[in-house]
Amino acid sequence: MGGHVLVLNADYQAMSVCSVERAMVLVFLQKAELVADRADRFIRSARVQHPWPTVVRLKRYIRVPYRRVLLTRRNVLRRDDHTCQYCGSMDKLTLDHVIPRSRGGRDAWDNLVAACTPCNNRKGNKTPDEARMPLARKPFRPSHVMYMRDLVGTLEETWKPYLFAA
């Protein structure tokens, strides 16, 4: 019985991902309710057939401290899809400071991007405008929800309304 289930807090905010087994235990103990299931799969016992959960919601609100994604090389590369933000290459990636450190640029989500070594060397100690190298996408601070897909490998269709709600 393999699979992943999105766990929502009582206010429908995405909290985590758990196994199907764990989700069924939460439902049976009446700590969670089934929000979405797969129509083509079931969990069967000798007498009963239960729906296969894809999304469950906790009945009681759990206060979760603000989750921050750590600023690491690996997380910046994940945010940028392991792609150079100047030319689109996926080879020899490094991190580049949009505003160079020598000009007061700091190590922050909005100042670091993935860049291939040739682009990083070509840009040098300049800003993207000065180097005439526009960024493919403006750098931003990711939320922990962005990385749930990487944890699971795929994104269930039933999860999308809860992960990408405004």
Residue pairs with C-beta under 8 A, 6 or more apart in sequence:
1 20
1 21
1 43
2 19
2 20
3 19
3 20
3 52
3 54
4 17
4 18
4 19
4 20
4 152
4 156
5 17
5 18
5 19
5 20
5 22
5 23
5 53
5 54
5 55
5 56
6 14
6 17
6 54
6 55
6 56
6 148
6 156
6 158
6 159
6 162
6 163
7 14
7 15
7 16
7 17
7 18
7 23
7 26
7 32
7 56
7 57
7 58
8 14
8 15
8 35
8 55
8 56
8 57
8 58
8 162
9 15
9 57
9 58
9 61
9 62
9 64
10 57
10 58
10 59
10 60
10 61
10 62
11 61
12 57
12 162
12 165
13 162
14 145
14 148
14 159
14 162
14 163
15 58
15 62
15 64
16 148
17 148
17 151
17 152
18 26
20 43
20 52
20 53
23 32
23 53
23 56
24 43
24 50
24 53
26 32
26 56
26 58
27 33
27 34
27 53
27 56
30 59
31 58
31 59
31 60
32 56
32 57
32 58
32 59
33 56
33 57
33 59
34 51
34 53
34 55
34 56
35 55
35 56
35 57
36 53
36 54
36 55
36 158
37 51
37 52
37 53
37 54
38 51
38 52
38 54
38 158
41 52
42 49
42 50
42 51
42 52
43 49
43 50
43 51
43 52
44 50
54 156
54 158
54 159
55 156
55 158
55 159
55 162
67 143
67 144
68 144
69 75
69 141
69 142
69 143
69 144
69 146
69 147
71 107
71 108
71 109
71 112
73 95
75 142
75 147
76 95
76 109
76 112
76 113
76 114
77 93
77 95
77 114
78 147
78 150
79 109
79 139
79 140
79 142
79 146
80 113
80 114
80 137
80 139
82 90
82 93
82 114
83 89
83 90
83 114
83 136
84 90
84 93
84 114
84 115
84 116
84 119
85 96
85 113
85 114
85 115
85 135
85 136
85 137
85 139
86 96
86 115
86 116
86 119
86 123
86 128
86 133
86 134
86 135
86 136
87 116
87 118
87 119
88 136
89 116
89 118
89 119
91 116
92 116
92 117
92 118
93 114
93 115
93 116
93 117
94 114
94 115
94 116
94 117
94 120
95 112
95 113
95 114
95 115
96 112
96 113
96 114
96 115
96 119
96 120
96 123
97 105
97 107
97 111
97 112
98 105
98 110
98 111
98 112
98 113
98 127
98 128
98 135
98 139
99 105
99 111
99 127
100 125
100 126
100 127
102 125
103 125
103 127
105 111
109 139
109 140
109 141
109 142
110 138
110 139
110 140
110 141
111 139
112 139
113 135
113 139
115 123
119 133
122 131
122 133
123 131
123 133
124 131
128 134
128 135
145 163
148 155
148 159
148 163
149 155
155 163
